[in-house]
Amino acid sequence: MRPEDYQPRLSAASHVWRLALMLLISAVAWGSRVGYQWEQARWWFVADLTIGLLTYVAVWFRRSHPVAVATFGNLATVMSASAAGPATLAMVSLSTRRRWPEIIPQVVLALVCGVVAEEFFNVPDVAEPWILRYGIMLTVIATMVAWGMYIGSRRELLASWRARAILAESERDAEMRRARSVERAQIAREMHDVLAHRISTVSMHAGALAFREDLGRDEIRATAQTIHETSRLALTELREVLGVLREGPGDADPESPQAVPADLDALIEDNRRNGMRVEYLCTADLSALSPAVFRTLYRCLQEALTNARKHAPAATVTVRIKGDESTGVDLLVDNPLPLRAETVTPPPSGLGLVGVAERVALSGGRHSAVHTDDRHFVLHVWLPWHP
C-alpha cells in the first residue's frame, strides 16, 4: 500500500491544532534568541522571521512534496529558530511515509544543520555543555522520526481495516445477490414442478370435454369435478410456494412437510385416477433414503409423469425404481411416443427437463433423456443414496 493511499484528509480542526503546535515550538525555540537578535543583530531578527514565515508557507505543501519541504525546513533551521515549528511538522510528516531511503538522508541533514546552527548561529551568552546540546538534538530528531513512523503505521492499519470492511461489505452484497438469484431459480423450479403436474391434468380433462362428443352427463360431471378439484389443488400449492416470497408477519405459513415415500405411491395413484396407465415397480427401500435425495427423486418422477401426460396421454408409462445404499438409487421412466400428432398441441415447455438436470446435478447424480430407436422416450436418473 502506497503512503498516498492511507493519508487521511485533514479537517479544519486538524489544521488549527497543527498550526497552534507549530507556533508553540517556534516560540520556545526562538524565545532564547529573539532578545539578542533585536538588540544586537537586527538583521538576524529580520532574516529569522522572514525565513520562518517562508517555512510556514512551504509546510502546507508537505504532502505533495514531502522530501523538498523537509529539506527546506532543515536548511531553514540553520539561521531561523522561528522555522523550528514547521520544520518539525515537515519531518514528522515525512516519517509517516515510513520510507527509509527518504528518512535517513533527512536525519543526516537535520544533524548537520543542527551542528552548524549551534556552532555558528547560536546566541553568545548561551553556554551549555556540548553533550547536553547535542544529546537534546539527537533526542528531538529521534522523537520526530519515531512519532511520524507510529502515525504512519497507525494510518496504514486503519486504512487496511477500512479496505477490508469495504471488501467484506461488497462480498456480502455479492453473496446476497447470488443467494437471491439462487432462491429465485429454486422458487421457479418449485413452481414449475408443482403447477405443471396439476395444470397438465386440467388440460387433459378439458381437452376431453372439448373433443369428446360421446360423453354422458355423469361422465361430464365427473370430468368437471376432476378439473375443479385439480384446479383447487393447484391454487393451494401455488399459494404455498408464493408464501415464501412475502415478508410481512403472518403472510407465509410454515412450509409443508417434505415428500415421504408414501407420497410417491400417492403420486402414482393420483395419475392413475386421472386416466394414465402406469406400470410401477419399486424394489428399493426408500424409507432409508436421504430426505434431500428423495425429494429430488420425487420431483424427477413427477416431471416425467407430467411430460408423459402432456405428450403421450394414451400411452402406458413404465416406472422402475431400484437401488440400495451401496449402489445409489435408479429411476427409469419409459413411455412410447404417440403414433399420430395430437389434436391439441400442448404448450411448449422444456423447462421441466432443465429443472430435472439442475436438481440431479445439485444432488451429485446423473441423468439422461433420450428418444430410442423403437420410438420410446426414456428418462434415466441415478442419484447417490446420500447427497
C-alpha positions in Angstrom: 0.0 0.0 0.0 1.4 3.4 -1.0 1.6 6.2 1.6 -0.7 8.3 -0.6 -3.4 5.6 -0.2 -3.7 5.9 3.5 -3.0 9.6 4.2 -6.3 11.0 5.6 -7.8 14.3 4.5 -7.3 16.8 7.3 -10.2 18.7 8.7 -10.2 22.3 9.7 -9.7 21.4 13.4 -6.7 19.3 12.4 -5.1 22.2 10.6 -5.8 24.5 13.6 -4.2 22.4 16.2 -1.2 21.7 14.0 -0.7 25.4 13.4 -1.0 26.0 17.1 1.6 23.4 17.9 4.0 24.8 15.3 3.7 28.3 16.8 4.3 26.9 20.2 7.5 25.0 19.1 8.7 28.1 17.2 8.1 30.3 20.3 10.1 28.0 22.5 13.0 27.7 20.1 13.1 31.4 19.2 12.4 32.7 22.7 16.1 32.4 23.8 17.3 34.3 20.7 14.8 37.0 19.9 16.0 39.4 22.6 19.6 39.2 21.5 18.6 39.5 17.8 16.6 42.6 18.4 19.2 44.3 20.4 22.5 43.2 18.9 21.7 41.8 15.4 18.6 43.4 14.0 19.4 41.9 10.5 19.4 38.4 12.1 15.9 39.2 13.6 14.5 40.1 10.2 16.2 37.2 8.5 15.0 34.7 11.2 11.4 36.0 10.9 11.4 36.1 7.1 12.8 32.6 6.7 10.4 31.3 9.4 7.4 32.8 7.5 8.6 31.2 4.3 8.8 27.9 6.1 5.3 28.2 7.4 4.1 28.7 3.8 6.2 25.8 2.5 4.9 23.4 5.1 1.4 23.4 3.6 2.9 21.5 0.6 4.5 18.8 2.7 2.2 16.0 1.4 2.7 16.8 -2.3 6.4 17.4 -2.0 7.5 15.8 1.3 11.2 15.5 0.6 11.6 19.0 -0.8 9.7 20.6 2.1 11.6 18.6 4.7 14.9 19.6 3.1 13.9 23.3 3.1 12.8 23.1 6.7 16.1 21.5 7.9 18.1 24.1 6.0 16.0 26.9 7.3 16.7 26.0 11.0 20.4 26.8 10.5 19.7 30.5 10.7 16.0 30.7 11.7 14.8 29.5 15.1 11.2 30.5 14.2 11.3 27.8 11.5 11.6 25.1 14.1 7.8 24.5 14.3 7.1 23.9 10.5 10.5 22.0 10.2 9.3 19.7 12.9 6.0 19.1 11.3 7.7 18.5 7.9 10.0 15.9 9.4 7.2 14.1 11.2 5.1 14.2 8.0 7.9 12.7 6.0 8.4 10.0 8.6 4.7 8.9 8.3 5.6 7.6 4.8 8.0 5.1 6.5 10.4 5.1 3.6 14.0 4.8 4.9 15.6 6.0 1.7 13.8 9.3 2.3 14.1 9.4 6.1 17.8 8.6 6.6 19.1 11.4 4.4 16.9 13.9 6.2 18.1 12.7 9.6 21.7 13.2 8.5 20.8 16.6 7.1 19.0 17.6 10.3 22.0 16.6 12.3 24.4 18.6 10.1 22.2 21.6 10.1 21.8 21.4 13.9 25.6 21.3 14.4 26.1 24.3 12.0 23.4 26.2 13.8 24.9 25.5 17.3 28.4 26.4 16.2 27.8 29.4 14.0 24.3 30.8 14.7 24.0 30.5 18.5 23.5 33.3 21.0 26.9 34.1 22.5 25.6 34.3 26.1 24.0 30.8 25.9 26.7 28.5 27.1 25.6 24.9 27.6 27.7 21.7 27.7 28.1 20.3 24.2 26.9 16.9 25.4 23.7 18.3 26.6 23.1 20.4 23.5 23.8 17.6 21.0 22.1 15.0 23.2 18.9 17.1 23.1 19.3 17.5 19.4 19.6 13.7 18.8 16.6 13.1 21.1 14.4 15.6 19.4 15.3 14.2 15.9 14.7 10.6 17.0 11.4 11.5 18.6 10.2 13.2 15.5 11.1 10.2 13.3 9.6 7.7 15.8 6.4 9.7 16.2 6.0 10.1 12.5 6.5 6.3 11.8 4.0 5.5 14.5 1.4 7.8 13.0 2.1 6.3 9.5 1.8 2.7 10.8 -1.5 3.6 12.6 -2.9 5.2 9.5 -1.9 2.3 7.3 -3.6 -0.1 9.8 -6.8 1.9 9.8 -6.7 2.1 6.1 -6.3 -1.7 5.8 -9.2 -2.2 8.2 -11.3 0.2 6.2 -10.4 -1.6 2.9 -11.2 -4.9 4.5 -14.6 -3.6 5.7 -15.4 -2.3 2.2 -14.3 -5.6 0.7 -16.4 -7.6 3.2 -19.4 -5.4 2.5 -19.0 -5.8 -1.2 -18.6 -9.6 -0.8 -21.6 -9.7 1.4 -23.7 -7.8 -1.1 -22.5 -10.1 -3.9 -23.3 -13.1 -1.8 -26.8 -11.7 -1.1 -27.3 -11.1 -4.8 -26.2 -14.6 -5.6 -28.4 -16.1 -2.8 -31.4 -14.2 -4.1 -30.7 -15.4 -7.6 -30.4 -19.0 -6.4 -33.5 -18.6 -4.4 -35.5 -17.2 -7.3 -34.3 -20.1 -9.5 -35.3 -22.6 -6.8 -38.7 -21.0 -6.5 -39.2 -21.0 -10.2 -38.3 -24.7 -10.3 -40.6 -25.4 -7.4 -43.5 -23.5 -9.1 -42.9 -25.5 -12.3 -42.8 -28.8 -10.5 -45.9 -28.1 -8.5 -48.1 -26.4 -11.1 -47.1 -28.3 -14.3 -48.4 -31.5 -12.8 -51.8 -30.1 -11.9 -52.2 -27.9 -15.0 -51.4 -30.8 -17.3 -54.2 -32.8 -15.7 -56.6 -29.9 -16.1 -55.6 -29.6 -19.7 -56.1 -33.3 -20.5 -59.6 -33.4 -19.0 -60.6 -30.1 -20.5 -59.4 -31.4 -23.9 -61.6 -34.5 -23.4 -64.6 -32.3 -22.7 -63.9 -30.2 -25.8 -63.4 -33.0 -28.3 -65.4 -36.0 -26.9 -69.0 -35.7 -28.1 -70.0 -39.2 -26.8 -69.6 -38.5 -23.1 -72.7 -38.9 -21.0 -74.0 -36.5 -18.4 -72.4 -38.4 -15.5 -69.0 -38.6 -17.3 -69.1 -34.8 -18.0 -70.0 -34.1 -14.4 -67.1 -36.4 -13.1 -64.6 -34.8 -15.5 -65.7 -31.3 -14.5 -65.4 -32.3 -10.8 -61.8 -33.5 -11.5 -61.0 -30.3 -13.2 -62.4 -28.3 -10.2 -60.5 -30.4 -7.6 -57.3 -30.3 -9.6 -57.5 -26.5 -10.1 -58.2 -26.0 -6.4 -55.1 -28.1 -5.5 -53.0 -26.1 -8.0 -54.2 -22.9 -6.4 -53.4 -24.2 -2.9 -49.9 -25.4 -3.9 -49.3 -22.1 -5.7 -50.2 -20.2 -2.6 -47.8 -22.3 -0.5 -44.9 -21.7 -2.9 -45.6 -18.0 -3.2 -45.9 -17.7 0.6 -42.1 -17.7 0.9 -41.9 -14.5 -1.2 -44.0 -12.5 1.3 -42.2 -10.7 4.1 -45.0 -9.5 6.3 -45.7 -11.2 9.6 -48.3 -13.9 9.0 -48.2 -13.7 5.3 -46.4 -17.0 4.8 -47.5 -20.1 6.7 -44.8 -22.6 7.7 -43.6 -24.8 4.8 -45.5 -28.1 4.5 -43.6 -31.3 5.3 -41.3 -32.6 2.6 -42.3 -35.6 0.4 -42.1 -39.0 2.0 -42.2 -42.5 0.4 -45.9 -42.7 0.8 -46.3 -39.6 -1.3 -44.6 -41.4 -4.2 -47.3 -44.1 -4.1 -49.9 -41.4 -3.9 -48.4 -39.7 -6.9 -48.7 -42.9 -9.0 -52.3 -43.4 -7.8 -53.2 -39.9 -8.5 -52.1 -40.2 -12.1 -53.9 -43.5 -12.5 -57.1 -41.9 -11.2 -56.7 -39.2 -13.8 -56.7 -41.7 -16.6 -53.0 -42.5 -17.1 -51.8 -46.1 -17.4 -48.8 -46.5 -15.2 -46.8 -49.7 -14.5 -44.9 -49.1 -11.3 -42.3 -51.3 -9.6 -40.1 -50.2 -6.7 -37.5 -52.6 -5.2 -35.6 -50.0 -3.2 -36.2 -49.2 0.5 -36.9 -45.5 0.0 -37.6 -45.0 3.7 -33.8 -45.2 4.3 -33.1 -42.7 1.5 -31.8 -39.3 2.4 -34.7 -36.8 2.6 -32.9 -34.4 0.2 -32.2 -37.2 -2.4 -35.8 -38.5 -2.0 -37.2 -35.0 -2.7 -35.1 -34.9 -5.9 -36.4 -38.4 -6.8 -40.0 -37.4 -6.2 -39.7 -34.2 -8.3 -38.0 -36.1 -11.2 -40.8 -38.7 -11.3 -43.4 -36.0 -11.1 -41.9 -34.2 -14.0 -41.6 -37.4 -16.0 -45.3 -38.3 -15.5 -46.2 -34.7 -16.3 -44.3 -34.9 -19.6 -45.9 -38.3 -20.4 -49.4 -36.9 -19.8 -48.7 -33.9 -22.0 -47.1 -35.6 -24.9 -48.4 -39.2 -24.8 -51.6 -39.3 -22.7 -52.9 -42.6 -24.1 -49.6 -44.5 -23.7 -48.6 -46.9 -20.9 -45.9 -45.4 -18.8 -43.4 -47.8 -17.1 -41.8 -46.6 -13.9 -39.0 -48.6 -12.3 -37.1 -47.7 -9.1 -34.3 -49.8 -7.7 -31.1 -49.4 -5.7 -29.6 -49.5 -2.2 -27.1 -47.6 -0.1 -24.1 -49.1 -1.8 -25.2 -48.5 -5.4 -27.5 -45.5 -5.2 -31.0 -45.2 -6.5 -32.1 -45.6 -10.1 -35.2 -44.2 -11.6 -36.3 -45.3 -15.1 -39.4 -43.8 -16.8 -40.3 -45.2 -20.2 -43.2 -44.3 -22.4 -43.8 -44.9 -26.1 -44.2 -41.9 -28.3 -47.7 -41.2 -29.8 -48.3 -42.8 -33.2 -50.0 -39.7 -34.5 -49.9 -36.0 -33.8 -52.2 -34.8 -31.0 -55.3 -32.8 -32.0 -54.4 -30.3 -29.2 -50.7 -29.4 -29.1 -49.5 -28.9 -25.5 -47.9 -25.6 -24.8 -44.1 -25.6 -25.4 -42.0 -26.0 -22.3 -38.6 -27.7 -22.0 -38.1 -26.1 -18.6 -39.1 -29.3 -16.8 -36.1 -31.3 -18.0 -33.9 -28.4 -17.3 -35.1 -28.4 -13.7 -34.6 -32.1 -13.5 -31.0 -31.7 -14.8 -30.3 -29.0 -12.2 -31.8 -30.9 -9.3 -29.9 -34.1 -10.2 -26.6 -32.2 -10.6 -27.1 -30.5 -7.2 -27.6 -33.9 -5.6 -24.4 -35.3 -7.3 -26.3 -37.6 -9.6 -26.6 -38.3 -13.4 -29.5 -38.2 -15.8 -30.3 -38.9 -19.4 -33.4 -38.2 -21.5 -33.4 -39.8 -24.9 -35.6 -41.0 -27.8 -34.8 -44.6 -28.6 -34.9 -46.2 -32.0 -38.2 -48.0 -31.2 -40.0 -44.7 -30.6 -39.8 -44.6 -26.8 -38.9 -41.7 -24.6 -36.7 -42.9 -21.7 -35.7 -40.8 -18.7 -33.0 -42.3 -16.6 -31.9 -40.8 -13.3 -29.3 -42.0 -10.9 -28.8 -40.4 -7.5 -26.4 -41.2 -4.7 -28.0 -42.6 -1.6 -26.6 -39.7 0.4 -26.1 -36.2 -1.1 
